[in-house]
Amino acid sequence: MDRQRQDLCEVVAGLLEDPRALAALTDRDMGALFRLINHRGVSTRRIAAAVEITQGRLYDYMNNKSRVEKLAIFEQIADALHIPGRLLGLARRAWEAQVRDPQQHAVQMPAGSDDLAAMDAFRNADRQAGGGRLYGAVVQYLGQHVGPRLVDADSSPQVFAAAAALTEMAGWMAHDSGQNGLAARHFALAQPLARASGDLPLAAHIAASRSHLALQAGDASGAALWATTGLDLAGRGPLIPALVARLHTMHARAMAVASHHTPATHALDRALRVLGAPTDTEHPWLSPFDAAALAGESALILRDLKHHDQALAHAEDAVRFRADGRARSLALSRITLAGIHVHRLDLDSAVRVGHDLLSTSPTLGSVRVVHELDKLRRLIEPHKKYGPIRDYLVRFDDSMRARMLLLADIIPPEGGVPS
């Protein structure tokens, strides 16, 4: 498949989660589908060439002057644009054995899976694909498999723990989709579910997530409050060093944003000391917080404290630790590293890391990454008189246009990229 054809199929793959596109396919309204593709920036010439019809015929379909009626044309369109046959009432297409259905994006749920296995499947998919296209699948799982058991008199408290953990996961995926208000509502629902289960570490873990979201909203005092709330909850349960380290790190970040240097430094030191301590118990519901995560957060804390040389070392560690293929974490770590190079006025190093950053898959379903890229561009912009920066910005802008095109199905249309 040539590059232009592949790009077009990726645009269509993104559209297959858009209710308008699904309605058009259900109605077999190819004109409406072609209009949606055209609105994503694909020219009518490219669409017509891909589906092997004339532009005049394409215009007739798009302007409702005629409709596709012949089975052979529907099959031609499905095969050209990689639309699964079932969406057009067709037999399974020959290529579907090799290409995953975008509506089953990245998640391979184990047969007969329990809640923990389901959560691991979602978590593994999220690390590679981003949460933007997984949010609906998590909410559906909650509604179909967890929710009914919450009102079953024979259910154990573990069901409330599963509901809390998966509701928190839905919040993170909403956050990754740029929907922070929705994320806050999920986190707020998850907290009492965790308390109802009696699982104090899980409640503390959700408090850390609420601290992170408060920071994203610019509420440093709220972030600090949630971090200390989480530390109190964690202190009343079994010792889980990774959880305590995460909470100390969130407190340090809040203090750094508020320019409280000494408390921020002390909190970060506590996080660094506790992470490697022996654990009392394993806790399967908690998201991992490891040396790579701590390195990434440490870089942000030290950057905000304007200790750029120390921040650089941690940012380089975060990139090295994340070179295992976790696409979103690696992209965010590289954004942090490039930004620190700019703060240190090491523009050549910033450009070098920036070029590595542009290798991130343009289909990574993370509005959060898009937002951070936008912030990085604003940081670099004042240095555009320097030739390598100027050349890099040209490539950066080309890459962002392609990224925005491919993520148009999950990026909110009004108001630009949300924070």
C-alpha positions as CSV (number, residue, x, y, z in Angstrom):
1,M,0.0,0.0,0.0
2,D,1.5,3.4,-1.0
3,R,1.9,6.2,1.6
4,Q,-1.0,8.3,0.3
5,R,-3.4,5.4,0.3
6,Q,-2.2,4.4,3.8
7,D,-2.8,8.0,5.1
8,L,-6.3,7.9,3.7
9,C,-7.1,4.6,5.3
10,E,-5.8,6.0,8.7
11,V,-8.2,9.0,8.3
12,V,-11.0,6.6,7.7
13,A,-10.0,4.4,10.6
14,G,-10.3,7.4,12.9
15,L,-13.7,8.2,11.4
16,L,-15.0,4.7,12.3
17,E,-15.5,5.9,15.9
18,D,-17.5,9.0,14.8
19,P,-21.2,8.4,15.3
20,R,-21.9,10.4,12.1
21,A,-19.7,8.1,10.1
22,L,-21.3,5.0,11.6
23,A,-24.7,6.4,10.9
24,A,-23.7,7.0,7.3
25,L,-22.4,3.5,6.9
26,T,-25.6,2.0,8.5
27,D,-27.7,4.0,6.0
28,R,-25.3,3.1,3.2
29,D,-25.0,6.9,2.5
30,M,-21.7,7.1,0.8
31,G,-22.2,10.8,0.0
32,A,-22.3,11.6,3.7
33,L,-19.2,9.4,4.3
34,F,-17.2,11.1,1.5
35,R,-18.2,14.6,2.9
36,L,-16.8,13.6,6.4
37,I,-13.6,12.4,4.8
38,N,-13.3,15.6,2.8
39,H,-13.8,17.6,5.9
40,R,-10.8,15.9,7.4
41,G,-8.7,17.6,4.7
42,V,-8.6,14.8,2.1
43,S,-9.2,16.2,-1.4
44,T,-12.0,15.0,-3.6
45,R,-9.4,14.1,-6.2
46,R,-7.7,11.7,-3.8
47,I,-11.0,10.2,-2.6
48,A,-12.2,9.6,-6.2
49,A,-8.9,8.1,-7.2
50,A,-8.8,5.8,-4.2
51,V,-12.3,4.4,-4.8
52,E,-11.9,4.4,-8.5
53,I,-14.7,6.6,-9.6
54,T,-14.7,9.9,-11.4
55,Q,-14.7,13.2,-9.5
56,G,-18.0,14.0,-11.2
57,R,-19.6,10.9,-9.8
58,L,-18.1,11.6,-6.4
59,Y,-19.7,15.2,-6.5
60,D,-23.1,13.7,-7.3
61,Y,-22.8,11.4,-4.3
62,M,-21.6,14.2,-2.0
63,N,-24.3,16.6,-3.2
64,N,-27.1,14.0,-2.8
65,K,-27.8,14.0,-6.6
66,S,-27.4,10.2,-6.6
67,R,-26.6,7.3,-4.3
68,V,-24.5,4.2,-4.5
69,E,-26.8,1.3,-5.2
70,K,-24.7,-1.5,-6.7
71,L,-23.2,-4.1,-4.4
72,A,-20.0,-4.1,-6.4
73,I,-19.5,-0.4,-5.7
74,F,-20.0,-0.8,-2.0
75,E,-17.4,-3.6,-2.0
76,Q,-15.1,-1.4,-4.1
77,I,-15.4,1.4,-1.5
78,A,-15.0,-0.9,1.5
79,D,-11.8,-2.5,0.1
80,A,-10.3,0.8,-1.0
81,L,-10.9,2.6,2.4
82,H,-10.5,-0.5,4.6
83,I,-14.1,-0.3,6.0
84,P,-15.0,-3.6,7.7
85,G,-17.6,-5.4,5.7
86,R,-20.1,-5.7,8.6
87,L,-20.4,-1.9,8.7
88,L,-21.8,-1.9,5.2
89,G,-23.8,-5.2,5.5
90,L,-21.2,-7.0,3.4
91,A,-19.3,-10.2,3.9
92,R,-16.0,-10.1,5.9
93,R,-13.5,-8.6,3.5
94,A,-10.3,-10.6,2.5
95,W,-8.0,-8.0,4.0
96,E,-9.7,-8.1,7.4
97,A,-7.7,-11.1,8.5
98,Q,-4.6,-8.9,8.5
99,V,-6.0,-5.5,9.6
100,R,-7.6,-5.0,13.0
101,D,-11.0,-3.5,13.1
102,P,-10.6,0.1,14.4
103,Q,-13.7,-0.3,16.6
104,Q,-11.7,-3.0,18.5
105,H,-8.8,-0.6,18.8
106,A,-5.8,-2.1,20.5
107,V,-7.7,-4.1,23.2
108,Q,-7.6,-7.9,23.0
109,M,-9.7,-8.9,26.0
110,P,-9.0,-12.4,27.3
111,A,-11.8,-14.9,26.8
112,G,-13.9,-15.1,30.0
113,S,-11.7,-12.5,31.6
114,D,-12.2,-11.3,35.1
115,D,-11.9,-7.7,36.2
116,L,-8.2,-7.8,36.8
117,A,-7.4,-9.4,33.5
118,A,-9.7,-6.8,31.8
119,M,-7.9,-4.0,33.5
120,D,-4.5,-5.3,32.5
121,A,-5.7,-5.5,28.9
122,F,-6.9,-1.9,28.9
123,R,-3.7,-0.8,30.6
124,N,-1.5,-2.5,28.1
125,A,-3.4,-1.0,25.2
126,D,-3.4,2.4,26.7
127,R,0.4,2.5,27.0
128,Q,0.8,2.0,23.3
129,A,-2.4,3.6,21.8
130,G,-3.3,6.3,24.2
131,G,-6.6,6.7,26.0
132,G,-8.4,8.7,23.4
133,R,-9.9,5.7,21.6
134,L,-10.1,3.4,24.6
135,Y,-12.3,5.5,26.9
136,G,-15.6,4.2,25.4
137,A,-14.5,0.6,25.8
138,V,-13.7,1.0,29.5
139,V,-17.0,2.8,30.2
140,Q,-18.8,0.0,28.3
141,Y,-17.1,-2.7,30.4
142,L,-18.0,-0.9,33.6
143,G,-21.7,-0.6,32.5
144,Q,-22.0,-4.2,31.2
145,H,-19.8,-6.2,33.5
146,V,-19.2,-4.3,36.8
147,G,-22.2,-2.1,37.4
148,P,-24.9,-4.9,37.7
149,R,-22.8,-6.6,40.4
150,L,-22.7,-3.5,42.5
151,V,-26.4,-4.0,43.4
152,D,-26.1,-7.8,43.8
153,A,-26.6,-8.7,47.4
154,D,-24.2,-11.6,47.0
155,S,-21.3,-9.5,45.7
156,S,-18.2,-9.1,47.7
157,P,-16.4,-5.8,48.6
158,Q,-14.0,-6.6,45.8
159,V,-16.6,-5.6,43.3
160,F,-16.5,-2.0,44.7
161,A,-12.7,-2.1,44.4
162,A,-13.0,-3.2,40.7
163,A,-15.5,-0.4,40.1
164,A,-13.3,2.1,41.7
165,A,-10.1,1.1,39.8
166,L,-11.8,0.9,36.4
167,T,-13.7,4.2,37.0
168,E,-10.4,5.8,37.9
169,M,-8.9,4.3,34.7
170,A,-11.8,5.8,32.7
171,G,-10.9,9.2,34.3
172,W,-7.3,8.9,33.1
173,M,-8.5,8.0,29.6
174,A,-10.9,11.0,29.6
175,H,-7.9,13.2,30.7
176,D,-5.8,11.7,27.9
177,S,-8.7,12.7,25.5
178,G,-8.5,16.3,26.7
179,Q,-11.7,16.1,28.7
180,N,-10.6,17.1,32.1
181,G,-14.0,18.0,33.4
182,L,-15.1,14.5,32.6
183,A,-12.0,13.0,34.1
184,A,-12.7,14.9,37.4
185,R,-16.2,13.5,37.6
186,H,-14.8,9.9,37.1
187,F,-12.2,10.5,39.9
188,A,-14.8,11.9,42.2
189,L,-17.0,8.8,41.6
190,A,-14.1,6.4,42.1
191,Q,-13.1,7.8,45.5
192,P,-16.3,6.7,47.5
193,L,-16.3,3.3,45.7
194,A,-12.7,2.7,46.9
195,R,-13.7,3.7,50.5
196,A,-16.8,1.4,50.3
197,S,-14.5,-1.5,49.4
198,G,-12.4,-0.8,52.4
199,D,-9.3,-0.6,50.2
200,L,-7.3,2.3,51.7
201,P,-4.4,2.0,49.3
202,L,-6.7,2.3,46.3
203,A,-8.4,5.3,47.8
204,A,-4.9,6.9,48.3
205,H,-4.0,6.0,44.7
206,I,-7.1,7.8,43.5
207,A,-6.2,10.8,45.6
208,A,-2.9,11.0,43.8
209,S,-4.8,11.0,40.5
210,R,-6.9,13.9,41.7
211,S,-3.8,15.7,42.7
212,H,-2.4,15.4,39.2
213,L,-5.6,16.7,37.7
214,A,-5.7,19.7,40.0
215,L,-2.1,20.5,38.8
216,Q,-3.3,20.4,35.2
217,A,-6.0,22.9,36.1
218,G,-3.4,25.2,37.7
219,D,-4.7,24.5,41.3
220,A,-1.5,24.0,43.2
221,S,-3.2,24.2,46.6
222,G,-5.8,21.7,45.6
223,A,-3.0,19.4,44.3
224,A,-1.2,19.6,47.6
225,L,-4.4,18.9,49.5
226,W,-5.1,15.8,47.6
227,A,-1.5,14.6,47.9
228,T,-1.6,15.0,51.7
229,T,-5.0,13.3,51.9
230,G,-3.6,10.4,49.9
231,L,-0.5,10.2,52.3
232,D,-2.9,10.0,55.3
233,L,-4.9,7.2,53.7
234,A,-1.7,5.3,52.6
235,G,-0.3,5.6,56.2
236,R,-3.4,3.8,57.6
237,G,-2.9,0.8,55.3
238,P,-0.1,-1.7,54.4
239,L,3.1,-0.1,53.3
240,I,3.3,0.1,49.5
241,P,6.5,2.1,48.7
242,A,5.5,2.9,45.1
243,L,2.2,4.4,46.2
244,V,3.8,6.5,49.0
245,A,6.6,7.6,46.6
246,R,3.9,8.7,44.0
247,L,2.1,10.7,46.6
248,H,5.3,12.4,47.9
249,T,6.1,13.2,44.3
250,M,2.7,14.8,43.7
251,H,3.1,16.9,46.8
252,A,6.6,18.0,45.6
253,R,5.1,19.0,42.2
254,A,2.4,21.1,43.9
255,M,5.0,22.8,46.1
256,A,7.3,23.4,43.1
257,V,4.5,25.0,41.0
258,A,3.8,27.2,44.0
259,S,7.5,28.1,44.2
260,H,7.9,26.7,47.7
261,H,11.4,25.4,47.2
262,T,12.3,23.8,50.5
263,P,9.1,21.8,50.9
264,A,9.3,20.7,47.3
265,T,12.9,19.5,47.7
266,H,12.1,17.7,51.0
267,A,9.0,15.9,49.4
268,L,11.1,14.8,46.4
269,D,13.8,13.5,48.7
270,R,11.2,11.5,50.6
271,A,9.9,10.0,47.3
272,L,13.4,9.1,46.2
273,R,14.2,7.4,49.5
274,V,10.9,5.4,49.8
275,L,10.6,4.0,46.3
276,G,13.1,1.2,46.8
277,A,11.9,0.2,50.3
278,P,10.5,-3.3,50.9
279,T,6.8,-3.6,50.3
280,D,4.3,-5.2,52.7
281,T,2.0,-6.4,50.0
282,E,1.4,-6.4,46.2
283,H,-1.6,-4.4,45.1
284,P,-2.9,-5.4,41.7
285,W,-5.4,-2.5,41.2
286,L,-2.7,0.3,41.5
287,S,-1.0,1.6,38.3
288,P,2.7,1.0,38.5
289,F,4.9,3.9,39.7
290,D,8.5,2.9,39.0
291,A,12.0,4.5,38.6
292,A,11.0,5.8,35.1
293,A,7.9,7.5,36.4
294,L,9.8,9.0,39.3
295,A,12.5,10.3,36.9
296,G,10.0,12.0,34.7
297,E,8.2,13.6,37.6
298,S,11.5,14.6,39.2
299,A,12.5,16.4,36.0
300,L,9.3,18.4,36.0
301,I,9.7,19.3,39.7
302,L,13.3,20.5,39.3
303,R,12.4,22.3,36.1
304,D,9.7,24.2,37.9
305,L,12.3,25.0,40.7
306,K,14.6,26.3,37.9
307,H,17.3,23.7,38.8
308,H,17.7,23.0,35.1
309,D,21.0,21.0,35.3
310,Q,19.6,18.6,37.8
311,A,16.3,18.4,35.8
312,L,18.3,17.5,32.7
313,A,19.8,14.4,34.3
314,H,16.4,13.1,35.5
315,A,14.8,13.9,32.1
316,E,17.5,11.9,30.3
317,D,17.0,9.0,32.7
318,A,13.2,9.1,32.0
319,V,13.8,8.9,28.2
320,R,16.3,6.1,28.6
321,F,14.0,4.1,30.9
322,R,11.0,4.6,28.5
323,A,12.8,3.4,25.4
324,D,11.0,0.1,25.8
325,G,8.2,1.1,23.4
326,R,5.7,2.9,25.7
327,A,4.7,5.4,23.1
328,R,2.9,8.0,25.2
329,S,5.3,8.0,28.1
330,L,8.3,8.2,25.8
331,A,6.8,11.1,23.9
332,L,6.0,13.0,27.1
333,S,9.5,12.4,28.5
334,R,11.1,13.6,25.2
335,I,8.9,16.8,25.4
336,T,10.1,17.4,28.9
337,L,13.8,16.8,27.9
338,A,13.5,19.1,24.8
339,G,12.0,21.9,26.9
340,I,14.7,21.6,29.5
341,H,17.3,22.0,26.8
342,V,15.6,25.2,25.7
343,H,15.6,26.5,29.2
344,R,19.3,25.9,29.3
345,L,19.7,27.6,25.9
346,D,21.2,24.4,24.5
347,L,19.3,24.8,21.3
348,D,21.2,22.2,19.2
349,S,20.3,19.5,21.8
350,A,16.7,20.7,21.9
351,V,16.5,20.3,18.1
352,R,18.1,16.8,18.3
353,V,15.6,15.6,20.9
354,G,12.8,17.4,19.0
355,H,13.5,15.4,15.8
356,D,13.4,12.2,17.9
357,L,10.1,13.4,19.2
358,L,8.6,13.7,15.8
359,S,9.0,10.0,15.2
360,T,6.1,9.4,17.7
361,S,3.3,7.7,15.8
362,P,0.9,10.4,14.5
363,T,-2.0,8.1,15.3
364,L,-1.2,7.9,19.0
365,G,-4.7,8.7,20.5
366,S,-3.5,11.2,23.1
367,V,-4.8,14.8,23.1
368,R,-2.6,15.3,26.2
369,V,0.5,14.7,24.0
370,V,-0.8,17.1,21.4
371,H,-1.3,19.8,24.1
372,E,2.2,19.3,25.4
373,L,3.6,19.5,21.9
374,D,1.8,22.8,21.5
375,K,3.3,24.1,24.7
376,L,6.8,23.0,23.5
377,R,6.3,24.9,20.2
378,R,5.5,28.0,22.1
379,L,8.6,27.6,24.2
380,I,10.8,27.2,21.1
381,E,9.2,29.9,19.0
382,P,11.1,32.9,20.4
383,H,14.4,31.3,19.2
384,K,13.3,30.9,15.6
385,K,16.0,33.3,14.3
386,Y,18.5,30.5,14.9
387,G,18.6,28.5,11.6
388,P,18.3,25.0,13.0
389,I,15.3,26.0,15.2
390,R,13.7,27.7,12.2
391,D,14.1,24.6,10.1
392,Y,12.9,22.4,12.9
393,L,9.7,24.4,13.3
394,V,8.9,23.9,9.6
395,R,9.1,20.1,10.1
396,F,7.3,20.4,13.4
397,D,4.4,22.3,11.9
398,D,4.1,19.8,9.0
399,S,4.0,16.9,11.5
400,M,1.4,18.6,13.7
401,R,-0.9,19.2,10.7
402,A,-0.7,15.5,9.9
403,R,-1.3,14.6,13.6
404,M,-4.3,16.9,13.9
405,L,-5.7,15.4,10.7
406,L,-5.4,11.9,11.9
407,L,-6.7,12.7,15.4
408,A,-9.6,14.9,14.2
409,D,-12.1,12.2,15.5
410,I,-11.0,12.6,19.1
411,I,-9.8,16.2,19.3
412,P,-12.7,18.5,20.5
413,P,-13.6,20.8,17.6
414,E,-14.2,24.0,19.4
415,G,-11.8,26.0,21.4
416,G,-8.7,24.3,20.1
417,V,-6.8,21.7,22.2
418,P,-8.0,21.7,25.8
419,S,-5.6,21.7,28.8
